[in-house]
Amino acid sequence: MAESAALLVDEVFPEQPVRQWVLSVPYPLRFLFASRPEVMGRVLGIVYRCIATHLIKKAGFSRKTAQTGAVTLIQRFGSALNLNVHFHTLFLDGVYIERPDGSLRFRSVKAPSSAELTQLTQVLALRIGRYLERQGLLERDAENSYLAGDDLEAGPMEQLLGSSITYRIAVGPQQGRKVFTLQTLPACDETFDAGVGKVAGFSLHAGVAARADQRQKLERLCRYISRPAIAEKRLSLTSNGNVRYQLKTPYRDGTTHVIFEPLDFIARLAALVPKPRVNLTRFHGVFAPNSKYRARVTPARRGRGGQRAATDDVDEPTLAEHRAAMTWAQRLKRVFGIDIETCPACGGAMRIIACIEDSDVIEKILTHLDAKGAESGATRRPPSRAPPQRGLFD
C-alpha cells in the first residue's frame, strides 16, 4: 500500500493542485455495491462525470474544450471494521485546456462551497437513483424508494455483508444484535457537517487538498486512503478472549472501542474481502489508460503514443526514470521509512558492503555468529514466532 502511494505521486499525478472528494452512500447501496461490483463501477462513472462537469463549468469551459482527471481508491471499511463501501477520489483541482499549438495549459479552480457541495450531492443522488431504477435495481412508491430484492444475488456471504454494514453480530448466539461497544468518553453534541453536502443518505466531502508544491502532503494523503482496513496497533484481546478494536476517532456518543467475539471477528474480516478480480483503484479522464492526454500530463509519460510523449526532450529524465535509478536502500527509506544508511547509535553514515540473498550463505553467516556468541557467553535472540492465538480459536 505504501509503495502504491509513492507510485501515484511519482508516476501519475503531475505537479498540479489535487483535491480529495469523498462520497458515502446509504446503507442499501453499500450492500448493493459489495454484492454487485459491476454496478458499483457504473455508479462510479456517474460520480466522476458529475464532479468533472462541475469543475469544467466552474473553470468557464465545456467538456469539448477542457479535460480533467482523477484517481479513485475504493474503500470497503469503516472505522469500526464495518463494511462501508465508499469512494475516495483524488481529482485534479482544475482542468487542462489544449491551445491551438497543441500544448496543454492548466487552469485551477476555487474550492467548492457548502452550497455547491449540497447541490452536487443532490444531483448525484438523483442521477444514481435514476440509473438504478432503469436497471430494475431500485423501486419507488409514493413515500419511499427501496432496492428490488428479486434481482440481488443471493449467496452465503449476503448475511455477513448485511450484518457488517448495519453494525450487527453475524454469527454465534448473539446473532442479529448490535455489536458490543465500549463508551469511555462523554457524548459530544458538536456537529461535523460544515463543508459537507448531505442529501438522502448521500454525503459528499471535499475539504482536503494539496497545492502543486505540496508533494509530500499529497503522498501522505495517498498513503492514508490506500491504508489497510485494520490498524494492528489498535487491536488487542480482552481478558476473556474477545477481540477489542480501538476507534481512531471516538463517536459522538463517546464510544471508543468495539468488541467482537472471536468467530464474529473472523466473519467481520471476511465481509471486508472484495470479490475476485475487483479492482479497487480506478483511473479517470486524462489519467485513464486509453486517454490521449495521459502520456502528456503524467510524470511517467506512459500512455497512448508510446512510453514518452513526442514533444518531450529525450535527454531529460522523467520522475519515473529517476525513481527507477534509486537504490534499494533509498527505496526502502522512501516507502517504509526504514533508513539503513544511518547508524542508529551515533547517527553517522553507514556504507553498504554487500546485499546477500543466497540462503545457503545466509545460513552459514548466522551459524558462525551463533557459534561466536556461544563462545563469548552472549545470549541469542529467540526465534520469531506467530502472534499468540489464545482465545481466538479455543
N, C-alpha and C positions, 0 to 999 in steps of 0.2 A: 504494500500500500504506500509506504513512504517513497519507494522508488518510482511508482506511477505518478505521484505528485510532482517529483522532480522532473520527470519526463514531460508532464504537461507544461511546466514553466519553461523548460529548455527548448522543447521541440514544437509546441502547439501555439501557446499564447504569444502574440507579438508584444512589443513594448508599447502598449496602449492601455488605457484605463479599463478595468474589469469590475463588474458588479455581480454580486450573488443574488439570485432570485430563488426563493424557497416557496414551493406550493405544497400545501397539505390539503387532503381531500376528506370527505365524510367517511365514516366507518364502512358503509356498504361498498363504496368504491375501493377502499383498501382491500376488502375481501375479493372483489372482482378482479383487481389488478394482480393480486397474489395467485389467484386460480386461473386467470386468463391473461398471460403475459402479452399475447399478441394485441389484445385490446388496450393494454397499458401503453404499448408502443404507439398505437394510432392516436391515443389521447395525448401522449407527449408531443406528437407532431402538431396537434391543435394548440397546445400550450406554447410551443416555440413560435408558431406563426403569429399568434395573437400578440405576444410580447415583442417580437421582431417588428411587426407592423406598427406597434406603438412607438418604438424607438425611431423608426424611419420617418414616420409622420412628425414626430417631435423635432427631428432634425430638419424638417422642411422639405423632404423628398418623397418619392414614391418607390414602390418595390421594384419598378423597372429601372430606376436610376441610382439606387443605393442598395448596399448589401451589408448585413451584419452577420455575426456568428456566435456560437455558444457551444459549451460542453456541459452535458447533463450527467451527473452522478446520481443514480437512483439508490436511495437508501431504503432499507426494509425494516429498520429497527427504531424503536423509541428509547427513551432514557431508562425505562423500566423493563427492558428486554421484551417489550411487547411488539407484535407485528404492526408496523406503521409504514406502509409504502408511501413515500413522498419524494419530490423532485428537488434536488439542489442543482440549479442551472447557473453556470458562470457565463454571463453574457458580456461581450464587448460593450463598454459603456458609450456607445456611439455607432457610427456607420462609416462604411467605405464608399467613396464616390469615384467613379472612373473618369478621368479627364479626357479631353479629345485626343491627347497624345498617347493615351493608353496607360499612363501612370495612375496610381491609386492615391487618393488623399483621404485622411481620416478626419471626421468631424465628431467631436464628443457631444454629449447631451447632458442636461442637468439631471440631478437625482429626482426620482418620482415623488410627488407629493402624496399625502394621505388620501386626498380626493381622487387622484389618478389611480392609486392602488385599489381603492374601493371600486372604481369604475371598471378597471381591468379585471378584478375578481368577479364582478357581475357578468362581464362579457364571457369570461372563461366558463363560469358555471352554466350560462345559457348555451354556449356552443357545445360543451361536453354533454350536457343533458340532451340536446337535440341529436347529437351523434349516437348516443347510446339508445335513444328512442328509435332512431331509424334502423339500428341494428337489432331491434327487438329485445334489447337487454334492460330497458327501462320502461316502466308503465306509469302513467299518470292518471289520477282521477281528480275530482273537484277540489280535494283538500291536500292530497299527498302525492308523492312520487316514490316508487319503490322498484327494486330490481326484480326482473322476471325470473323466478327461481327455476322454471322449467328448462331454461336454456343454459343454466350454470352446470359445469362439470361436477359430478359427484364422485367422491373417492375417499380413501381412508384418511387423507390429510385435511379434509374440509373441516372436521370438528376441531382439529388442532389450530387451524388458521383462525376460525371464528372465535375460539376461546382466547387466543393470544391477542387478537385485535381488541376484544372487549374487556381485557384485564381479568379474565376468569380462569379458574383452575380447570385444566383439560382432562386430567386423569386422576384416578385414586378415589378414596372415599369422600373427599370434599369436592368432587367434580361439579362444576356449574357455579360454585361460589366465587365471590370476588377474591383476588389474590391478597394474601396477608400483607399488611403494611405496618411500618413502624413510624410513629409520629413523635419526633423528639424536639420539634420547634413549634412555637405558637403559630396559629393561622395568620396569613398575611392578606390584607384587603387591597394591596396595591394592584393596580391594573397594568397590564403589559401590552395594551392594544395600540399604543402610539406607533405610527408608521407601518401599520399592518392593515391590509384590506381583508374584511371578513364578510362573506355572503353565503348563507345557506350551507354552512359546514365547510366551505372552502376558505382557506387562509393563504394570503399572498404577502410575503415579506421581502423587502429589497433594501435593507438598511446597512449592509456591509459592502464596502467597495475598496478597491486598491488602485491608487494612481499609477500612471505609466512608470514612474520611477520607484515604485514600491514592490519590487520583485520578491523580496523576502516575505513581505506580508502576503503576497499572492501565493507563494509556496506554502506558507503556514495555513492559509485558507484551504488550499488543495489537500494538504495533509489532514486537516480537520474533517472535511467532508468525505474523504476516502478512508477514514479510520475504520477499524473492525467494530463489530457490534458490541463486543464485551471488553471492558477495561479490567484486566485481571487484578489490578491493584485495589479495585473496589469490590472484589468478590471474596467471600470468606464463608466458613462453616460455623454454624451455631453450636452450642454445647450439646444439643440433642440431635445433631446430624443434618439439620436443614441447611439450605443454601441461602445466604444473605447477600443481597446486592445493594450497594450504596448508590443513591442517585447523585449525579453530578451537580444538579441544581434542585434544591428542595421544592416540593409542590407548594401551592399557595395554602393548603390546609396543614402544612407543617410536616408532611411525610418526607422522611429522609432515606428510608430503606424499604425494599420489598423482600419478602421471604417466600421461598419455594420449597416444597417437599422435593426430595431428590428426583423422583420419577417425573414430576411435573416440570422440574427444571430441564430435564432432557427433552421433554415434549416442547418446551418453550424454545429451545435451541433448534429443534427440528423444524419448527414453523418458520424460523428465520432463514432457512436454506432455500435459495431460489430454485426453480425448476431447471432441468438440464438445458444447456445452450441458450440461456437467457443472459444477454449482455447488459450489464448494469452501468456501462459508460457509453454514452451516445454523443455523436458529433453532428452539429447542425450548421447550416449556412456556409460561410466561407471556410469552415473547418471540416466540412463533410468530405469524405474520401473522393467523391466524384466532382467536387466543385472546381471550376477552372481557376478560382482565385486562391485555392489552398496553397499552392507552391509559391505564390507571390506574397502572401501575408504571414505565413508561419516561419519561425526561425529554422526549422528543419529543411524547408524548401522542397518537401516531398509532395507529390500530387500529380494531377494530370499534366502532361507535357514533359515528364521526366523528373529525375530527382532534383534538379536545380532549375530555377526559373531562368528563362532565356536571357533576361535583362541583367542577371547577376554578374558580378565580376568573379570569374572562376578562380582568381588568385586569393580572394578574401574568404577565410574560413567561416562557416556558419557556427552558431552556438552548438548545434548538434555535433559538428565535427570537433569543436573544442571539447565537448563533453566526452566524445569517444577517445580523445587523446589523454584523458585523465587517467592517472594510475589507479590501481585497485584500492590503494590505501586512501587516496583522495576521495574516491567514490564512496568508500566505507564511511569516511567522515561526513560527506555531504548527505548521504541517505540516512544513516543510522546514528550520526553524532558520535561515532567511536574514533578517537584520534590515537593512532598507534605510532605516530611520528613525534610525539611529545612525551617525555619522561614523566610519569605520574608522581615521582618522588621529588625531583628538583625542577621540573618544568623545562629542562633543556631539550634540544633537538636530538632525536634518535634516528639512526641510519638503518634502513632495512638491508640486511645482509643477503637473505635468500627467502624464497617462498617455497616451502617443502610440501608437496602434495602426494608423494608416493607413500602409501600406507605402510609398506614394509620399513621404509626409512624412518617414518614417524614412530613406529613401534620400537625400533632399535634405540632411538634417542630417548624415549620415555623409559625404556627398560634400563638404560645406562644411568639416567637421572635417579631412578628408584634405587639402584644399587649404591650410588654415591650417597643418597640420603640415608640409606640404612647404615652405611659405614659411619656417617657423621652423627647418627642418632636423631636426625631430623624426622619428624612425622610426616607421612604422606597425606595429602588431602583425600578424603573419602571419595569414592567414585560417585558420579552423578546418578540420580535415580528419578523416577517419575514422581509427580506430586502425590501426597498421601490420599488414599481412596476411602478412608474410614468414613462411614456414614452415608456415602453416596450409593453404594450398591449392597448394603447389608440387608 
